Amino acid sequence: MNPSLTGCDVLVVGGGINGAGIARDLAGRGLKVVLCEKDDLAAHTSSSSTKLIHGGLRYLEYYEFSLVRKALGEREVLLRSAPHIMWPLRFVMPHDPGMRPAWMIRAGLFLYDHLARREVLPGSSGIDLRRHPAGAPLKPQFARGFVYSDGWVDDARLVVLNAVDAAERGARVLTGWRCVDAKRGDGQWDVELQDAAGGKQFVQARALVNAAGPWAAQFLQAHAHISGSKTLRLVKGSHIVVPKLFDHDHAYIFQNPDRRIIFAIPYERDFTLIGTTDVEHHGAVGQARIDDSEIAYLCEQASRYFAKPVVPADVVWTYAGVRPLLGDEHSDASAVTRDYQLDLEPGPAPLLTVWGGKITTFRKLAEEAADTLCRHMGVHAGPWTRGALLPGGDLSAWIGPPVRPDTDFTRFVQAVAVRYPALPPALRHRYARAYGARIDLVVRPEGLGEEVAPGVFEAELVYLHDHEWARSAEDVLWRRSKLGLHLSADDRARVTRWFEARWPAAAAASVSP
């Protein structure tokens, strides 16, 4: 056999949340899996979300009851699987009588509370904003509100942990490798992969999964030579980050005159995250950027509620991603369904394409995709991820049997303090959040090594390179973490130079977001 030729059961194209989740599920069922991603894991849509594990309260207005029920059912499954990168979050909705009437909001929240079983997340209630801490940053006319529960997730780390789990179960994960050609051969797919330097690898796969997200239709036509694919509606969602606007730990959901909503969420200790927009995207998929009108929109809508106006000059960082939504006739981009669809082209070399989806339902999507492929390929291994923990999520060796995700993590932080008393508290907490029970792979007996930038030590960078496919400072500072927000430009440049000196080939081949 050609040494550059790899054989596998399934090749998954796309290293976003759906591709990583499918690769993990299939590998856990014993299949030989290869996952290829042309850039970094979570380099695009999957690191550009509002970072919520939620049912989508506003989707109830569009009668998306099936999607909301499915997403609500996944919230606590996900929270239990990785309590270090996901946690419960309470949301405050100030009531504006000029928007939806109070009875409508109460009815929606009643449905939201009861469409799926809850064991960890508390239900909704009305609140007096004149007395509740969440009322203090708001304009005084907002005297009444509602509070309900959803969850928060570090979206990019969720993708990476799925890929780590896939690899630990035998999958081969290839970042920086683009699928340039896929042809059906004699009972298999013959696939050519290419890296940024022009290097080539060839893969023979019994089945192919197209999880290319916004590129899904383009991949089918240009690379898999399949015509007549579905139409994706590409909708850009943009976010702004400003210095923190409030000190409490609740988030806000604001109703706007255009009947859209935006969130204002505590972010990275020192900041507030505000988003998102829904704007048709007509440019190159990988080049989504926020524009001035979106910044102005988010500032204006937030300023309708906060006593201190939010202005463009406050913005310290922005990000934007393109959501691949199933095309339909709705003129309002915010009304287009966020549900997913799986299309299987059967035969001796099946092709499964993933259309749409959202982060909250990724595990269910991956399970359905794996079920579909396994049935077609004659593989009898069944679902397994519902009760499984993601890497770092099993805290039992530190705290004993789990009780509930939020209090479990608090006990874990206390246990980490006992084991590593010499670590500064802020660094200790950040490591616990990022790595969970894998913290011992970062904090080595030989120490943390050189402090490359404030709070960024050599040991962590080596871990991220060796275990999480980080190939550049961008991968570390803006996806594996959000340290880029906390460091100066000079400090970020120091991390870049360190990577370039340590792994020059990898740094040269990496792609910035």
C-alpha positions as CSV (number, residue, x, y, z in Angstrom):
1,M,0.0,0.0,0.0
2,N,1.1,3.5,-0.7
3,P,2.5,4.9,2.6
4,S,0.5,8.1,2.1
5,L,-2.7,6.1,1.7
6,T,-4.9,5.8,4.8
7,G,-7.8,3.4,5.0
8,C,-10.8,4.1,7.3
9,D,-14.4,3.4,7.9
10,V,-15.6,7.0,7.9
11,L,-13.9,10.2,6.8
12,V,-15.5,13.3,8.4
13,V,-14.9,16.6,6.6
14,G,-15.2,19.6,8.9
15,G,-13.8,20.3,12.3
16,G,-16.6,22.4,13.8
17,I,-18.9,21.2,16.5
18,N,-20.9,18.8,14.3
19,G,-17.9,17.2,12.6
20,A,-16.1,16.8,16.0
21,G,-19.2,15.4,17.6
22,I,-19.9,12.9,14.8
23,A,-16.2,11.8,14.8
24,R,-16.4,11.2,18.6
25,D,-19.6,9.3,18.4
26,L,-18.5,7.0,15.6
27,A,-15.0,6.4,17.2
28,G,-16.8,5.4,20.4
29,R,-18.7,2.8,18.5
30,G,-15.5,1.2,17.3
31,L,-15.3,2.6,13.8
32,K,-12.0,3.7,12.3
33,V,-12.5,7.4,11.8
34,V,-10.5,10.2,10.2
35,L,-11.5,13.9,10.8
36,C,-10.1,16.5,8.5
37,E,-10.4,20.3,9.0
38,K,-8.9,22.8,6.6
39,D,-8.1,25.4,9.3
40,D,-8.1,25.0,13.1
41,L,-10.8,23.2,15.1
42,A,-13.7,25.6,15.7
43,A,-12.0,28.2,13.5
44,H,-15.2,29.6,12.1
45,T,-18.9,29.3,13.1
46,S,-18.4,27.0,16.1
47,S,-16.3,29.6,18.0
48,S,-18.5,32.5,17.0
49,S,-21.7,31.7,18.8
50,T,-23.3,33.5,21.7
51,K,-21.9,30.7,23.8
52,L,-25.2,29.5,25.2
53,I,-26.6,26.1,25.9
54,H,-30.3,27.0,25.5
55,G,-33.6,25.9,24.1
56,G,-34.1,29.2,22.2
57,L,-36.9,31.0,24.0
58,R,-37.7,33.2,21.0
59,Y,-38.1,30.2,18.7
60,L,-41.4,29.5,20.4
61,E,-42.9,32.5,18.6
62,Y,-42.1,30.8,15.3
63,Y,-43.8,27.6,16.6
64,E,-40.5,25.7,16.6
65,F,-41.7,23.5,19.4
66,S,-39.9,20.4,18.2
67,L,-36.5,22.2,18.0
68,V,-37.0,23.9,21.4
69,R,-38.0,20.6,23.1
70,K,-35.0,18.9,21.6
71,A,-32.7,21.6,22.7
72,L,-34.2,21.9,26.2
73,G,-33.7,18.2,26.6
74,E,-30.0,18.5,25.8
75,R,-29.2,21.3,28.3
76,E,-28.7,19.2,31.4
77,V,-27.1,16.3,29.5
78,L,-24.4,18.7,28.3
79,L,-24.0,20.5,31.6
80,R,-23.3,17.2,33.3
81,S,-20.8,16.0,30.6
82,A,-18.3,18.9,31.2
83,P,-19.0,21.0,34.2
84,H,-15.7,22.8,33.8
85,I,-16.6,24.4,30.5
86,M,-20.4,24.6,30.9
87,W,-22.5,25.9,33.7
88,P,-26.0,27.1,34.5
89,L,-26.8,30.8,33.9
90,R,-29.9,32.8,35.0
91,F,-31.3,35.3,32.4
92,V,-33.2,38.4,33.3
93,M,-35.8,39.8,30.8
94,P,-36.8,43.4,31.8
95,H,-40.4,43.9,30.8
96,D,-41.1,46.6,28.3
97,P,-44.9,47.1,28.0
98,G,-44.5,48.4,24.5
99,M,-43.1,45.0,23.4
100,R,-44.7,41.6,24.1
101,P,-47.4,41.7,26.8
102,A,-46.6,40.2,30.2
103,W,-49.2,37.4,29.8
104,M,-47.4,36.3,26.6
105,I,-44.0,36.2,28.3
106,R,-45.4,34.2,31.2
107,A,-47.0,31.7,28.8
108,G,-43.8,31.4,26.9
109,L,-41.8,30.8,30.0
110,F,-44.3,28.3,31.3
111,L,-43.8,26.3,28.1
112,Y,-40.0,26.8,28.4
113,D,-40.1,25.4,31.9
114,H,-42.2,22.3,31.0
115,L,-41.3,21.2,27.5
116,A,-38.5,19.1,28.8
117,R,-37.5,17.6,32.2
118,R,-35.3,19.7,34.5
119,E,-33.3,18.5,37.5
120,V,-30.6,21.1,37.8
121,L,-31.9,24.3,36.3
122,P,-34.5,26.2,38.4
123,G,-37.7,27.4,36.8
124,S,-38.8,30.9,35.8
125,S,-40.4,33.6,37.9
126,G,-41.3,37.2,38.0
127,I,-39.0,39.7,39.7
128,D,-39.1,43.3,41.0
129,L,-36.2,45.1,39.3
130,R,-36.4,47.9,41.9
131,R,-35.1,45.4,44.5
132,H,-33.3,42.7,42.5
133,P,-29.5,43.3,41.9
134,A,-30.1,42.9,38.1
135,G,-32.2,46.1,38.2
136,A,-29.4,48.4,39.3
137,P,-27.6,48.8,35.9
138,L,-30.9,49.4,34.1
139,K,-32.9,52.5,33.4
140,P,-35.4,53.2,36.2
141,Q,-38.5,52.7,33.9
142,F,-37.8,49.0,33.9
143,A,-39.4,48.1,37.2
144,R,-40.6,44.6,36.4
145,G,-39.0,41.6,34.8
146,F,-38.8,37.9,34.5
147,V,-35.9,35.4,35.2
148,Y,-35.3,32.0,33.8
149,S,-32.5,29.5,33.3
150,D,-30.3,28.3,30.5
151,G,-26.6,27.4,30.3
152,W,-23.3,28.9,29.3
153,V,-20.6,27.1,27.2
154,D,-17.0,27.8,26.1
155,D,-17.9,26.9,22.5
156,A,-14.5,26.5,21.0
157,R,-13.3,24.3,23.9
158,L,-16.4,22.2,23.5
159,V,-15.3,21.4,19.9
160,V,-11.8,20.7,21.0
161,L,-12.9,18.3,23.8
162,N,-15.0,16.4,21.3
163,A,-12.0,16.0,19.1
164,V,-9.8,15.0,22.0
165,D,-12.3,12.3,23.0
166,A,-12.5,11.1,19.4
167,A,-8.7,10.8,19.2
168,E,-8.5,9.0,22.5
169,R,-11.0,6.5,21.1
170,G,-8.9,5.9,18.1
171,A,-9.9,8.6,15.6
172,R,-7.2,10.4,13.6
173,V,-7.6,14.2,13.7
174,L,-6.0,16.2,10.9
175,T,-6.1,20.0,11.3
176,G,-4.8,22.2,8.5
177,W,-5.8,19.6,5.9
178,R,-8.3,20.5,3.2
179,C,-10.4,17.9,1.3
180,V,-9.7,19.0,-2.3
181,D,-11.2,16.0,-4.1
182,A,-13.6,13.1,-3.2
183,K,-14.6,10.5,-5.7
184,R,-16.7,7.3,-5.3
185,G,-14.5,4.3,-6.2
186,D,-15.1,0.6,-6.0
187,G,-17.2,0.5,-2.8
188,Q,-15.3,3.4,-1.2
189,W,-14.5,7.0,-1.4
190,D,-11.1,8.0,-2.8
191,V,-10.2,11.3,-1.2
192,E,-7.3,13.7,-1.6
193,L,-6.3,16.0,1.2
194,Q,-3.9,18.9,0.9
195,D,-2.2,21.1,3.5
196,A,-1.2,24.8,3.2
197,A,2.3,23.8,2.0
198,G,0.9,21.7,-0.8
199,G,1.6,18.4,0.9
200,K,-0.9,15.6,0.0
201,Q,-2.5,12.7,1.8
202,F,-4.9,10.1,0.3
203,V,-7.7,8.4,2.2
204,Q,-9.9,5.5,1.2
205,A,-13.1,5.6,3.3
206,R,-16.1,3.3,3.3
207,A,-18.3,6.3,4.0
208,L,-18.0,10.1,3.8
209,V,-19.6,12.7,6.2
210,N,-19.9,16.3,4.9
211,A,-20.0,18.4,8.1
212,A,-18.5,21.4,6.4
213,G,-21.1,23.8,7.9
214,P,-21.4,27.0,5.8
215,W,-19.3,25.2,3.1
216,A,-21.5,22.1,2.9
217,A,-23.2,22.9,-0.4
218,Q,-20.0,24.1,-1.9
219,F,-18.2,21.0,-0.8
220,L,-20.7,18.7,-2.5
221,Q,-20.6,20.5,-5.8
222,A,-16.9,21.5,-6.0
223,H,-15.2,18.6,-4.2
224,A,-17.5,15.6,-4.0
225,H,-18.9,16.2,-7.5
226,I,-22.5,16.0,-6.4
227,S,-25.0,18.3,-8.1
228,G,-28.5,19.4,-7.0
229,S,-27.7,19.9,-3.4
230,K,-29.9,21.9,-1.0
231,T,-29.6,25.7,-0.7
232,L,-28.1,27.1,2.5
233,R,-29.0,30.5,3.7
234,L,-25.9,32.1,5.2
235,V,-26.7,34.5,8.0
236,K,-24.0,36.4,9.8
237,G,-24.2,36.7,13.6
238,S,-21.9,39.4,15.1
239,H,-21.0,40.2,18.7
240,I,-19.3,43.0,20.6
241,V,-17.3,42.8,23.8
242,V,-17.2,45.9,26.1
243,P,-15.8,46.5,29.6
244,K,-18.2,44.9,32.1
245,L,-21.5,46.8,32.5
246,F,-22.6,45.1,35.8
247,D,-21.2,43.2,38.7
248,H,-23.8,40.5,39.3
249,D,-23.7,37.0,37.8
250,H,-27.0,37.1,35.8
251,A,-27.3,37.7,32.0
252,Y,-29.9,39.8,30.3
253,I,-32.2,39.1,27.4
254,F,-33.5,42.3,25.8
255,Q,-36.5,42.6,23.5
256,N,-36.0,45.1,20.6
257,P,-38.5,47.1,18.5
258,D,-37.8,44.9,15.5
259,R,-39.0,41.9,17.5
260,R,-35.5,40.5,17.7
261,I,-33.6,39.9,21.0
262,I,-30.1,40.5,22.1
263,F,-28.2,39.1,25.1
264,A,-25.8,40.9,27.4
265,I,-23.7,38.3,29.2
266,P,-21.0,38.4,31.9
267,Y,-17.8,37.5,30.0
268,E,-14.3,36.6,30.9
269,R,-14.6,38.2,34.4
270,D,-13.9,41.8,33.2
271,F,-16.2,42.2,30.2
272,T,-19.8,42.0,28.9
273,L,-20.6,40.1,25.7
274,I,-23.5,41.6,23.6
275,G,-25.1,39.9,20.6
276,T,-26.2,38.8,18.2
277,T,-27.2,40.2,14.8
278,D,-28.9,38.3,12.0
279,V,-27.6,39.7,8.7
280,E,-27.6,38.0,5.3
281,H,-24.0,37.2,4.4
282,H,-23.1,37.4,0.7
283,G,-19.3,37.5,0.9
284,A,-16.7,34.7,1.3
285,V,-17.8,32.3,4.0
286,G,-14.5,32.4,5.9
287,Q,-14.3,36.2,5.9
288,A,-17.2,37.2,8.0
289,R,-16.6,40.5,9.8
290,I,-18.8,42.7,11.8
291,D,-19.6,46.0,10.1
292,D,-20.2,49.5,11.6
293,S,-24.0,49.2,11.2
294,E,-24.0,46.0,13.3
295,I,-21.9,47.6,16.0
296,A,-24.2,50.6,16.0
297,Y,-27.3,48.3,16.2
298,L,-26.0,46.3,19.2
299,C,-24.9,49.5,21.0
300,E,-28.3,51.2,20.4
301,Q,-30.4,48.2,21.5
302,A,-28.3,47.7,24.7
303,S,-28.5,51.4,25.4
304,R,-32.3,51.2,25.4
305,Y,-32.0,49.2,28.6
306,F,-28.8,50.1,30.4
307,A,-28.7,53.4,32.3
308,K,-25.1,54.0,31.1
309,P,-25.2,54.2,27.3
310,V,-23.1,51.7,25.3
311,V,-21.2,53.4,22.5
312,P,-19.0,52.1,19.7
313,A,-15.9,53.6,21.4
314,D,-16.5,51.1,24.3
315,V,-16.0,48.1,22.1
316,V,-12.7,46.2,22.9
317,W,-13.3,43.2,20.7
318,T,-15.7,41.9,18.1
319,Y,-16.3,38.6,16.4
320,A,-18.7,37.3,13.7
321,G,-19.6,33.9,12.3
322,V,-21.8,32.6,9.5
323,R,-24.7,30.3,10.4
324,P,-25.5,27.8,7.8
325,L,-29.3,27.7,7.9
326,L,-31.6,25.7,5.7
327,G,-32.9,28.0,2.9
328,D,-36.6,29.0,3.0
329,E,-38.8,31.8,1.9
330,H,-38.7,33.8,5.1
331,S,-37.7,37.4,4.5
332,D,-36.6,37.8,8.1
333,A,-33.3,36.0,8.7
334,S,-34.1,35.7,12.4
335,A,-37.2,33.6,11.5
336,V,-35.2,30.9,9.6
337,T,-35.1,27.6,11.4
338,R,-32.1,26.7,13.5
339,D,-33.0,23.0,13.3
340,Y,-30.9,20.5,11.4
341,Q,-31.4,17.9,8.7
342,L,-29.3,14.9,7.8
343,D,-29.3,13.7,4.2
344,L,-27.9,10.2,3.4
345,E,-27.0,9.2,-0.2
346,P,-27.0,5.4,0.2
347,G,-25.1,2.9,-1.7
348,P,-21.8,0.9,-1.2
349,A,-20.1,4.2,-0.5
350,P,-22.6,6.3,1.4
351,L,-22.4,10.1,1.8
352,L,-24.0,11.8,4.8
353,T,-24.5,15.6,4.7
354,V,-25.3,17.7,7.7
355,W,-27.4,20.8,7.0
356,G,-27.9,23.5,9.7
357,G,-27.9,22.8,13.4
358,K,-26.9,24.7,16.6
359,I,-24.4,24.1,19.3
360,T,-27.0,23.0,21.9
361,T,-28.2,20.1,19.7
362,F,-24.8,18.9,18.5
363,R,-24.7,15.7,20.6
364,K,-28.2,14.6,19.4
365,L,-27.3,15.5,15.8
366,A,-24.1,13.4,16.1
367,E,-26.0,10.5,17.6
368,E,-28.6,10.5,14.8
369,A,-25.8,10.8,12.2
370,A,-24.0,7.8,13.7
371,D,-27.2,5.8,14.0
372,T,-27.9,6.4,10.3
373,L,-24.5,5.5,9.1
374,C,-24.2,2.4,11.3
375,R,-27.5,1.0,10.1
376,H,-26.4,1.5,6.5
377,M,-22.9,0.1,7.1
378,G,-24.1,-2.9,9.0
379,V,-22.5,-1.8,12.3
380,H,-24.5,-2.9,15.4
381,A,-22.9,-0.7,18.0
382,G,-25.5,1.6,19.6
383,P,-25.7,5.1,21.1
384,W,-23.4,5.8,24.0
385,T,-22.8,9.6,24.4
386,R,-25.9,10.6,26.4
387,G,-24.4,9.7,29.8
388,A,-20.7,10.0,28.8
389,L,-18.4,12.7,30.1
390,L,-16.1,14.8,27.9
391,P,-12.4,14.9,28.6
392,G,-11.8,16.7,31.9
393,G,-15.4,16.4,32.9
394,D,-15.0,13.4,35.3
395,L,-14.2,15.1,38.6
396,S,-15.0,12.1,40.8
397,A,-11.3,11.4,41.5
398,W,-11.1,14.9,43.1
399,I,-14.5,15.3,44.7
400,G,-16.2,11.9,44.9
401,P,-19.5,11.1,43.2
402,P,-21.1,14.0,41.3
403,V,-24.1,15.8,42.7
404,R,-24.9,18.7,40.4
405,P,-22.6,20.3,37.8
406,D,-22.4,23.8,39.4
407,T,-21.7,22.7,43.0
408,D,-19.4,19.9,41.7
409,F,-17.2,22.5,40.0
410,T,-17.0,24.6,43.1
411,R,-15.9,21.6,45.1
412,F,-13.4,20.8,42.4
413,V,-11.8,24.3,42.6
414,Q,-11.4,23.8,46.3
415,A,-9.7,20.4,45.7
416,V,-7.4,22.0,43.2
417,A,-6.4,24.6,45.7
418,V,-5.4,21.8,48.1
419,R,-3.3,20.0,45.6
420,Y,-1.7,23.1,44.0
421,P,-1.5,25.7,46.8
422,A,1.5,27.4,45.2
423,L,-0.5,28.3,42.1
424,P,-1.9,31.9,42.2
425,P,-5.7,31.7,42.8
426,A,-6.6,33.3,39.5
427,L,-4.4,31.0,37.5
428,R,-5.6,28.0,39.5
429,H,-9.2,28.9,38.7
430,R,-8.5,29.5,35.0
431,Y,-6.8,26.1,34.7
432,A,-9.7,24.4,36.5
433,R,-12.2,26.0,34.2
434,A,-10.3,25.2,31.0
435,Y,-9.0,21.7,31.7
436,G,-11.0,20.2,34.5
437,A,-9.7,16.9,35.7
438,R,-7.0,17.1,33.0
439,I,-5.3,19.9,34.9
440,D,-2.5,17.4,36.0
441,L,-1.4,17.3,32.3
442,V,-0.8,21.0,32.4
443,V,0.7,21.4,35.9
444,R,3.6,19.1,35.7
445,P,5.9,18.0,38.6
446,E,8.8,19.8,36.9
447,G,6.9,23.1,37.1
448,L,5.2,25.5,34.6
449,G,8.4,26.6,32.9
450,E,8.9,30.1,31.3
451,E,6.2,32.7,31.8
452,V,5.9,33.7,28.1
453,A,3.3,36.4,28.8
454,P,1.5,37.4,32.1
455,G,-0.3,34.3,33.3
456,V,0.7,32.3,30.1
457,F,3.3,29.6,31.0
458,E,5.3,27.3,28.7
459,A,3.8,24.2,30.2
460,E,0.3,25.2,29.1
461,L,1.4,26.1,25.6
462,V,3.2,22.7,25.3
463,Y,0.1,20.9,26.5
464,L,-2.2,22.8,24.0
465,H,0.2,21.9,21.2
466,D,0.7,18.3,22.1
467,H,-2.8,17.4,23.2
468,E,-5.2,19.9,21.5
469,W,-3.7,20.6,18.1
470,A,-2.8,24.3,18.8
471,R,-0.4,25.4,16.1
472,S,-0.2,29.1,16.6
473,A,-0.7,31.9,19.1
474,E,-4.1,32.6,17.5
475,D,-5.2,29.0,18.3
476,V,-4.3,29.5,21.9
477,L,-5.3,33.2,22.5
478,W,-8.6,33.2,20.7
479,R,-9.9,29.7,20.6
480,R,-8.4,27.4,23.2
481,S,-8.8,30.4,25.5
482,K,-9.7,34.1,25.4
483,L,-6.4,35.2,26.8
484,G,-6.1,37.6,23.9
485,L,-8.7,39.8,25.6
486,H,-6.6,40.1,28.7
487,L,-3.2,40.6,27.2
488,S,-1.6,43.7,25.6
489,A,-0.6,43.7,21.9
490,D,3.0,43.3,23.0
491,D,2.2,40.3,25.2
492,R,0.3,38.6,22.4
493,A,3.3,39.2,20.1
494,R,5.5,37.5,22.7
495,V,3.3,34.4,22.5
496,T,3.4,34.5,18.7
497,R,7.2,34.7,18.7
498,W,7.4,31.8,21.2
499,F,5.3,29.6,18.9
500,E,7.3,30.6,15.9
501,A,10.6,29.8,17.6
502,R,9.4,26.5,19.1
503,W,7.4,25.1,16.1
504,P,8.3,27.2,13.1
505,A,6.7,24.9,10.5
506,A,3.4,24.6,12.4
507,A,3.2,28.4,13.0
508,A,3.9,29.2,9.3
509,A,1.1,26.8,8.2
510,S,-1.5,28.0,10.6
511,V,-4.5,30.2,9.5
512,S,-5.7,33.1,11.6
513,P,-9.4,33.5,12.2
